[in-house]
C-alpha cells in the first residue's frame, strides 16, 4: 500500500513538473513563452527569448525597488518608459497615443503597443508592479503581422505569476 502511494505521489510530482517544464523565472516573476521560442540572453534582471526564424524577440525584466512603489511612483516610471520609446523616432505610431496606467484594486499596470513604419517593427509592452518589483514584458517583431506579435505578447502576459 505504501509503495503504491509513493508511486502515485512521485507520478503526480513528475506530471506537475512536465506541465511547467517550459516555465521560466526571473526575479519574482514566473512565465512561459510561445511554443518553439528559445532563450537567447540572460542576465541577473532579465531573460530574452527569440522566435523560430528570428523575426520576434521577447524580454522579461525585473527592476527591484527598495519599497513598494506608490501609484504616483508607478505613473512616473511609466512616463519615463513611454517617453524613451518615443525618443528619436519620427514615424512611430503608439497605441494608445497617451496611455494611462491602471490601478485595479492595487494592481498597477500599463500596456502599450505600436509600429515603427519605416522599419516594419511592431512591439507590445507591459509594465506591472508586483510587490517591490517593476516587471516589464516587451515583445517586438520585424516583418511580422501585428496580430502575430500581439498573440506572442498575450501568451507571455497571460502566463505571468
Wavefront OBJ file of the C-alpha trace (Angstrom):
o trace
v 0.000 0.000 0.000
v 2.773 2.455 0.904
v 4.609 1.585 -2.287
v 1.527 2.413 -4.379
v 1.045 5.689 -2.518
v 4.706 6.574 -3.042
v 4.470 5.770 -6.762
v 1.290 7.860 -7.015
v 2.891 10.849 -5.256
v 6.072 10.626 -7.362
v 3.981 10.267 -10.533
v 1.897 13.337 -9.669
v 5.047 15.349 -8.967
v 6.507 14.298 -12.320
v 3.312 15.296 -14.160
v 3.329 18.658 -12.400
v 6.962 19.202 -13.398
v 6.142 18.344 -17.020
v 3.186 20.728 -17.014
v 5.521 23.548 -16.008
v 8.620 22.372 -17.906
v 8.578 25.450 -20.131
v 8.265 27.932 -17.262
v 10.981 30.491 -16.707
v 11.699 32.666 -13.699
v 13.464 35.989 -13.411
v 13.378 37.757 -10.060
v 9.905 37.413 -8.576
v 8.051 36.522 -11.775
v 7.458 33.178 -13.473
v 6.115 32.917 -17.019
v 6.114 30.870 -20.208
v 6.854 31.786 -23.815
v 5.203 30.693 -27.061
v 5.957 27.161 -28.198
v 9.183 26.867 -30.155
v 10.775 30.007 -28.731
v 14.221 29.641 -27.189
v 16.238 31.607 -24.671
v 18.875 33.783 -26.344
v 20.100 36.002 -23.489
v 20.110 36.042 -19.714
v 21.143 38.468 -17.018
v 20.514 38.890 -13.318
v 17.495 41.061 -14.087
v 16.195 39.779 -17.438
v 15.621 36.872 -19.800
v 15.363 37.284 -23.580
v 13.805 34.802 -25.999
v 13.670 34.508 -29.763
v 11.049 33.024 -32.027
v 11.945 30.422 -34.633
v 13.204 32.277 -37.700
v 14.464 35.176 -35.591
v 11.754 37.696 -36.518
v 10.493 38.190 -32.955
v 12.119 38.740 -29.578
v 10.729 38.968 -26.086
v 12.398 40.302 -22.968
v 11.042 39.958 -19.454
v 12.892 42.076 -16.939
v 12.644 42.906 -13.259
v 13.691 46.129 -11.552
v 13.726 45.700 -7.785
v 12.613 48.802 -5.897
v 13.614 49.431 -2.295
v 9.959 49.638 -1.298
v 6.621 49.005 -2.947
v 6.066 51.913 -5.368
v 3.000 54.089 -4.889
v 0.683 54.591 -7.836
v 2.263 58.037 -8.388
v 5.713 56.397 -8.431
v 4.412 53.883 -10.965
v 2.986 56.627 -13.157
v 6.388 58.359 -13.189
v 8.099 55.084 -14.174
v 5.537 54.606 -16.959
v 6.030 58.156 -18.248
v 9.785 57.613 -18.363
v 9.432 54.273 -20.184
v 6.914 55.605 -22.675
v 8.995 58.726 -23.370
v 12.053 56.564 -24.006
v 10.035 54.500 -26.504
v 9.164 57.644 -28.461
v 12.599 59.264 -28.147
v 14.227 59.910 -31.504
v 11.663 58.072 -33.610
v 9.739 60.166 -36.141
v 7.435 57.616 -37.763
v 6.288 55.824 -34.651
v 2.630 55.024 -34.080
v 1.881 54.342 -30.405
v -1.336 52.752 -29.200
v -2.733 54.301 -27.151
v -1.197 57.632 -28.055
v -1.170 58.762 -24.422
v -1.514 55.657 -22.251
v -2.819 55.849 -18.737
v -1.539 53.493 -16.056
v -4.252 51.418 -14.382
v -4.770 50.818 -10.695
v -7.030 47.789 -10.483
v -7.501 47.290 -6.763
v -3.809 47.820 -6.048
v -2.530 46.019 -9.181
v -0.647 48.675 -11.177
v -0.276 48.026 -14.915
v 0.392 49.826 -18.162
v 0.016 48.185 -21.563
v 1.014 49.728 -24.885
v 1.865 48.727 -28.426
v 2.887 50.323 -31.658
v 4.606 50.272 -35.010
v 7.695 51.918 -36.382
v 6.719 52.388 -40.025
v 9.979 52.727 -41.939
v 11.411 49.577 -40.317
v 8.212 47.482 -40.133
v 8.926 46.946 -36.427
v 5.915 46.164 -34.242
v 6.003 45.943 -30.457
v 3.918 45.461 -27.345
v 4.825 46.225 -23.758
v 3.533 45.708 -20.246
v 4.721 47.358 -17.056
v 3.441 45.762 -13.865
v 4.197 46.278 -10.193
v 4.464 43.002 -8.315
v 5.294 43.681 -4.679
v 8.501 45.730 -4.712
v 9.347 44.846 -8.324
v 8.664 46.541 -11.637
v 8.108 43.759 -14.166
v 8.479 44.682 -17.831
v 7.411 42.450 -20.711
v 8.443 43.658 -24.155
v 7.809 41.765 -27.391
v 8.937 43.093 -30.753
v 8.913 41.779 -34.275
v 10.320 42.784 -37.644
v 8.325 41.993 -40.775
v 5.657 40.132 -38.815
v 1.943 40.908 -38.749
v 0.919 42.989 -35.744
v -1.651 40.372 -34.684
v 1.028 37.654 -34.576
v 3.185 39.874 -32.377
v 0.182 40.592 -30.156
v -0.556 36.857 -29.859
v 3.028 36.217 -28.726
v 2.798 39.077 -26.231
v -0.525 37.793 -24.864
v 0.882 34.278 -24.423
v 3.577 35.637 -22.123
v 1.381 38.143 -20.281
v -1.385 35.609 -19.573
v 1.170 33.224 -18.076
v 2.683 35.739 -15.614
v 2.600 34.743 -11.985
l 1 2 3 4 5 6 7 8 9 10 11 12 13 14 15 16 17 18 19 20 21 22 23 24 25 26 27 28 29 30 31 32 33 34 35 36 37 38 39 40 41 42 43 44 45 46 47 48 49 50 51 52 53 54 55 56 57 58 59 60 61 62 63 64 65 66 67 68 69 70 71 72 73 74 75 76 77 78 79 80 81 82 83 84 85 86 87 88 89 90 91 92 93 94 95 96 97 98 99 100 101 102 103 104 105 106 107 108 109 110 111 112 113 114 115 116 117 118 119 120 121 122 123 124 125 126 127 128 129 130 131 132 133 134 135 136 137 138 139 140 141 142 143 144 145 146 147 148 149 150 151 152 153 154 155 156 157 158 159 160 161
